[in-house]
Amino acid sequence: MLNVTLYPDAESIETNGGLTTEVEYVSLINSNTYGPPALVAPSSSPRDLHRAEPGETVLYINTNLVPAFTIQELED
């Protein structure tokens, strides 16, 4: 599980007023994304390839609209 905090503007970054949620996967997209977007997933090995399956939660972050975010892997 991943803990994600989105900072929609500079003020939210300065005041640590971001929006936080827990999801299973994060996918990074923008106007230049073609094909499957990058997927951030908890993994014990960087060589593990993960894909979201039906019923799992994916947060899509449009990097053109969200200036900053943090992703923290939570312990199982």
C-alpha positions as CSV (number, residue, x, y, z in Angstrom):
1,M,0.0,0.0,0.0
2,L,1.2,3.5,-0.8
3,N,0.5,6.7,1.1
4,V,0.3,9.6,-1.4
5,T,0.2,13.3,-0.6
6,L,-0.7,15.8,-3.4
7,Y,0.3,19.4,-3.2
8,P,-1.9,21.3,-5.7
9,D,-0.1,24.7,-5.2
10,A,2.8,26.5,-3.6
11,E,0.8,27.5,-0.5
12,S,-0.1,23.9,0.2
13,I,3.6,22.9,0.0
14,E,4.7,25.7,2.4
15,T,1.9,24.9,5.0
16,N,2.1,21.1,4.6
17,G,-1.5,21.3,3.6
18,G,-1.5,18.6,0.9
19,L,-4.3,16.1,0.2
20,T,-3.3,12.6,1.5
21,T,-4.8,9.2,0.5
22,E,-3.8,5.5,0.6
23,V,-3.8,3.6,-2.7
24,E,-2.3,0.4,-4.1
25,Y,-0.8,1.9,-7.2
26,V,0.1,5.4,-8.6
27,S,0.3,6.1,-12.3
28,L,2.0,9.2,-13.6
29,I,0.5,10.8,-16.7
30,N,0.8,14.1,-18.6
31,S,0.1,15.5,-22.1
32,N,3.1,13.6,-23.5
33,T,2.0,10.2,-22.2
34,Y,1.6,7.6,-25.0
35,G,0.9,4.0,-24.3
36,P,0.7,2.6,-20.8
37,P,1.6,5.3,-18.2
38,A,4.4,4.8,-15.7
39,L,3.2,2.8,-12.6
40,V,4.6,3.2,-9.1
41,A,4.0,0.1,-7.0
42,P,5.3,-1.3,-3.8
43,S,7.9,-3.9,-4.6
44,S,10.6,-5.9,-2.8
45,S,12.7,-5.9,-6.0
46,P,13.0,-3.2,-8.6
47,R,12.9,-5.9,-11.3
48,D,9.4,-7.0,-10.2
49,L,6.8,-5.8,-12.8
50,H,3.5,-4.9,-11.4
51,R,0.1,-4.4,-13.0
52,A,-3.1,-3.3,-11.4
53,E,-5.8,-5.9,-11.4
54,P,-9.6,-5.5,-11.2
55,G,-10.6,-4.3,-7.7
56,E,-7.3,-2.6,-7.0
57,T,-7.0,1.2,-6.5
58,V,-4.9,3.2,-8.9
59,L,-4.4,7.0,-8.4
60,Y,-3.6,8.7,-11.7
61,I,-1.5,11.9,-11.2
62,N,-1.4,14.4,-14.1
63,T,2.0,15.9,-13.6
64,N,1.0,18.9,-15.8
65,L,-1.5,19.9,-13.1
66,V,0.0,18.7,-9.8
67,P,3.3,20.6,-9.1
68,A,4.5,18.3,-6.3
69,F,3.6,15.0,-4.6
70,T,5.1,12.5,-2.2
71,I,4.8,8.7,-2.3
72,Q,5.6,6.7,0.7
73,E,5.5,2.9,0.9
74,L,3.6,1.7,3.9
75,E,4.6,-1.5,5.8
76,D,2.4,-4.5,5.1
